[in-house]
Amino acid sequence: MDAFFDDDIDFKGMQKGLSPRNSMHMKRKLTHAITGLSMASLYQLMPKKIFCSIFGGCSIGLLAVEVLRYRKGFKWINRVYFKVFGGVLRKHEMDGKFTGTFYYFAGVTATALLFPPPAAVLGIAQLAIADPTASFFGRKTKDVYWSRIEGGFGGIGRNKGVLGFLGGAASCWPLNFALLNKATFVTQVPTVGTMAWVSAAIGMAGALADLAVPTPTLSIPKGTKWCGIKIPQFHVDDNFFVPVFSGYAAMKILEGAGIEGLKLSRYMIF
């Protein structure tokens, strides 16, 4: 038991069994999608205040864990991470960087706090679908030269691809349309055509948000200090940016389409 809590951890050894950032990593993508859809479903089943309190608390707790797990006396936390989440962790997440879990919870919480429930749920749904599918199609078409953005536009979209973006947007459309199709409307029910283009526009917003985050991500350099205090390696993470941007876009797109009084089904697409 004492050995488990020992600070002498072989981080390099742990990394050998983990996938690099540029791998397909289907288990991680599936976990990502299921988690996002589960969170969106939970938001539909409980009051906004309770949801935000629970997930806000989880975000704070995860931040504390991420900061502590590289500190002396707390490095044993990495053993727990590796044993429990080893199948979905990536190498850089055992090399000083935060895992995507903190950003995921923080992004979902921020989206729920900032936007009306329908837009927030749609934003979280884009996180669940656009992120993993855009990555999937991007990896599958990585050899299609004209699709690659390479250096990006001022860093935006670096090492990503147009076909990945289109694949992510297309993958979001069926879920978005199903959500709107099962929703109730206080005012006039929109036409099928309106729901179709609104669904597509929201999906494109989600995929665009994912495209905008460069690979590798921009992060605070390791060892950076401010007023003598070492700053954690925070980075621009799509798990935070995608739901917030998508939630905002969904709100504006719904307003632009004249869709008011929208109430999504309590059970999402059922």
N, C-alpha and C positions, 0 to 999 in steps of 0.2 A: 504493500500500500504506500509506504514511504517513497518508493521508487516512482510511483505514478505521479506524485506531487513534486518530484524533483525538477529543477529548472534546466537540467542538462538534456536538452531536446535536440534530436538530429533532424533539423528542418530540411536539410538537403536530402536525407533519406526519405522523408515524407513526400517531398516533391517528386521523387522518382516514380511514385505510383500514381501521380495525378496527371490529368490532361492539360496540355498547354492551351493558351487563350485561342489559338487559331485552329483548334481541333473541332470536329463535328459534334462530338459529345452529346449524343442523342438523349441519354438519361437526364442530363442537366436541362435540355430543352423541354423535355416532357414534364419534368418537375416544375420548371418555370411556368409552363402553361397551366398546369393543374392548380398550382398555388394561386396564380392570378385570378383564375375563374372562381376558385373557392372564396377568395377575398371579396370579389364582386358580388357573389351570391350571399355572403354573410352580410354585406352592407345593405342588401335588399331585405334582409330578415330582422334587422335590429335598428333602433333609433340612431340617427347620425351622431348624437352626443356620446352615446355609449360606445359605438364603433370607434370613434376618434379617440376616446379615452383609452380604450383597450389597446389599439394599435399605436397610439402615441406613447403609451407606457412601454410597449414592446420595443419601439424604436429607441427610446432612451436607454432601456436595458441592454439592447444589442450594441448601442454605441459604447456603453460602459465596458461591455465584454470585449469589443474590438480594440479599445484603447488599452485595456488591462492585459490582454493575452500576450503581448510582447514585453510586458514589464516583469522585472524580477519578482519572483514569488507567485506569479500568476501564469507562467508559461505552460503549466499543466493543462490549462484550458485548451491548448492546441491539440493535446492528446484526445480530449473529448470531441473536439471538432472533427479530427481525423477519423475517429472510430465511428461517429454517428453520421457525418456528412461526407466521408471520404469519396463516395461514389459520384458526388456532384461538385466537389471542390476543384479548383484549378491551381496550377503551380504558383502563380503570382499571389494567390490568396494565403500562401504559407511563406511569403517572402516580404513581410512588412506591410502589404496592402490589406485593406479591409475586404471582407467577403461581400458579395452582392446582396446578401440577406439584409444587412442594415439599410442599404439604399432602397431596397425593395419595400420594406416596411415603411420607411420614411416617405418614399414617393407615394405610396398608397394613402398614407395618413394625410399628407399635404393636399393631395387631390380631393379627398373626402372633405377636408376643411374648407378649401378654397372655392369649390364649385357646387352648383345645385345637384341633388342626387342623380338625376338622369345623366347629366354630363360627366359626373364623377364616375359612375358605373361604366359608362362608355370609355372613359379615359383608362380605367383600370383594365377593361377588357382588351384595349389595344396593347397594353403592356403584356398581357398574357399571350396574345397571339402574334402581334407584329414583330416583337423582338426576336423570339425563337425562329419564326418562319423566314423573316428577312435574312437572318444569319444562315439558315439552312439553304435557301436558294442562292445566297451569296457564295457559300462554300461550293455548291454544286456548279456554279457558273464562273468560278474564279479564273478559269482559263479562257473565258470569252473576253478578249482584249478590249474591245470597244466599250464594254460595260464597266470596266474598272475605273475608279476615280483616282486611285494612287495617292498623290500628294494632297488631294482635296482642294477646296476653295478656302485658302487661308487656314487650312487644318480641318475644316468642316468636311465630314465624309471621308476622311483619309483612310485609305486601304479598304474601302467598301465599294459596292457596285450598284449600278442602275437596275440590273435584273434582280438583285436581292431586294431592293426597294420595291419594285413592282410586284415581286412574289409576296412580300409581306403585306402590301396593300390589298392585293387580291385575296389573300387568306383571311383578312379581317372582314371582308364584305359579307359573307354568308352569316356570320354571327351578328354583325351590326344590323343587317336586314331582319333577321329573326327577332332580335330584341325590339326593334321598332314595330314589327308586324304584330307582336303579342302585347304591345303597350296600349294603354288607354289614353284618350285625348279629351281634354276639357272643351277645346274649341273644335273646329272642323277637322275631321280625320284626313290626313294627307293622302294623296293618290299614291298608287304603287310606284309610279315613276319618280315622284318626289322622294319617297322612302329609299328608292334604289340609288339615286344620286347622292342623297345625304349619307347613306351607308358607305358609299364609295369614297366620298370626300373625307369622312371621319377616318376611314381605313388608311387613306393616303396621308393624313395628318400624323397618324401613329407611326407609319413606316418612315415618313420624313423625319420625325423626331429621332427615330433609331438611326437613320442615315446620318444625321447631323453630328452624332457623337463619334469622334475619331477613334481609330484603332491603331496603336494602343492609346488608351485614354490619357488625357491631360491630368497630371497629378502634381501635388506639392512634392518637391524633391525630398528624398529621404534625409533625415537629420536636420531639416530646416527648423530654425528657432525664432521665436518672436518674444522680445523682452526677456531673453534667457530661458524661455520655456520651449521645450521641444514640441513641435506641432505634428499631430498625426498625419499620415499620408492620405489626406482626403483627395478624391479625384472626381472628375466629371463622369458620372455613371448613368448609363441609359435606363437603369432600373428606377432612377428618380426622375430623370428628364422626360422620358416617354409618357408616363401617366399624367404628369402635370401639364405638359404641352398638349397632349391629346384631350385632356379634360377641358382646357381652355378653348381649343379648336372646336370641340363638340358643342360647347355652349354657344359659340359664335355662329357655327354652321346651322344649328337648330334655330337660332334667332333669325338668321338670314333667310331660312326657308319658311319663316312664318309659323313655325311649330311651337305652340304655346300650351301650357298646362299638360305637358307630357308626363305620364307616370308609367314607368316600366313595370312589367309583370313582377309580382313578388317572387316568383320562381323563374325569373329570367326569360327563358324561351318556352316555358310551359304554361 
